[in-house]
Amino acid sequence: MAHVRPYRFVFEQWQALYEHDPQAFERKRRAVLRQLIDASDDPAALTELQVWIDLARAQAKDPLDACQQISAMMWRSYFQLLDARAKLVDSLNSGGLGMQTGGAGC
């Protein structure tokens, strides 16, 4: 993982940039996202996620619709992870992975 300086988000600066020059705002938004993604432990996965987010934004009828679509994506992912965790716990508890839970040394 590459080292990246902590980024300080100042809403008023971004708002002023958007109001003054929406195209410059979009260029800066993409550059900051790219920098954060590239500095992550899994840039490929985050790039794919960003593609889905950008697609939702492009297809939305307005910013609120985009927010709702992205939020729904987040909740679907959360519940998929929750379901996978429950299946793993059930499998561990039933010995399905060849592991025993509980007992001495566990």
C-alpha positions in Angstrom: 0.0 0.0 0.0 1.4 3.4 -1.0 1.6 6.1 1.6 -0.8 9.0 1.2 -1.1 12.1 3.2 -4.3 12.2 5.2 -6.9 14.1 3.2 -8.8 16.9 4.9 -12.2 17.4 3.3 -13.5 21.0 3.5 -17.1 21.1 2.3 -17.1 24.9 1.7 -14.1 24.6 -0.6 -15.7 21.8 -2.6 -19.0 23.7 -2.7 -17.3 26.9 -4.0 -15.4 24.9 -6.7 -18.6 23.2 -7.8 -20.5 26.5 -8.0 -17.6 28.3 -9.8 -16.5 25.5 -12.2 -18.4 22.2 -12.1 -16.0 20.6 -14.6 -13.0 21.4 -12.4 -14.9 20.0 -9.4 -15.5 16.7 -11.3 -11.8 16.5 -12.3 -10.7 17.1 -8.7 -13.3 14.6 -7.3 -12.0 11.9 -9.7 -8.4 12.7 -8.9 -8.9 12.5 -5.1 -10.8 9.3 -5.5 -8.1 7.8 -7.7 -5.4 8.7 -5.2 -7.4 7.1 -2.3 -8.2 4.0 -4.3 -4.6 3.6 -5.5 -3.3 3.9 -1.9 -5.7 1.2 -0.6 -4.9 -2.5 0.1 -7.2 -3.6 -2.7 -7.3 -1.0 -5.5 -8.9 -3.4 -8.0 -11.9 -4.0 -5.8 -12.3 -0.4 -5.0 -12.0 0.6 -8.7 -14.8 -1.9 -9.5 -16.9 -0.4 -6.7 -16.3 3.1 -8.0 -17.4 2.0 -11.4 -20.7 0.9 -10.0 -21.1 4.1 -8.0 -20.3 6.2 -11.1 -22.8 4.2 -13.1 -25.5 4.7 -10.5 -24.8 8.4 -10.5 -24.9 8.6 -14.3 -28.2 6.7 -14.5 -29.9 8.6 -11.7 -32.6 11.2 -12.5 -31.2 13.6 -9.8 -28.6 13.6 -7.0 -31.1 12.3 -4.4 -31.9 9.4 -6.7 -28.2 8.7 -7.0 -27.8 8.8 -3.2 -30.7 6.4 -2.8 -29.3 3.9 -5.4 -25.8 4.0 -3.8 -27.3 3.6 -0.4 -29.3 0.6 -1.6 -26.1 -0.9 -3.0 -24.4 -0.5 0.4 -27.2 -2.2 2.2 -27.3 -5.1 -0.2 -23.6 -5.6 0.3 -24.0 -5.4 4.1 -26.7 -8.0 4.2 -24.7 -10.3 1.9 -21.8 -10.1 4.3 -24.1 -10.7 7.2 -25.6 -13.7 5.5 -22.1 -15.1 4.7 -21.0 -14.6 8.3 -24.1 -16.4 9.6 -23.4 -19.3 7.2 -19.8 -19.5 8.4 -20.8 -19.4 12.0 -23.3 -22.2 11.4 -20.7 -24.2 9.5 -18.2 -23.8 12.3 -20.8 -24.7 15.0 -21.8 -27.9 13.1 -18.2 -28.9 12.5 -18.8 -28.4 8.7 -15.3 -27.1 8.1 -13.5 -29.8 10.0 -13.0 -27.5 12.9 -14.2 -27.7 16.4 -15.3 -24.7 18.4 -15.1 -24.4 22.1 -13.2 -26.7 24.4 -9.7 -26.5 25.8 -7.3 -24.2 24.1 -9.9 -22.5 21.9 
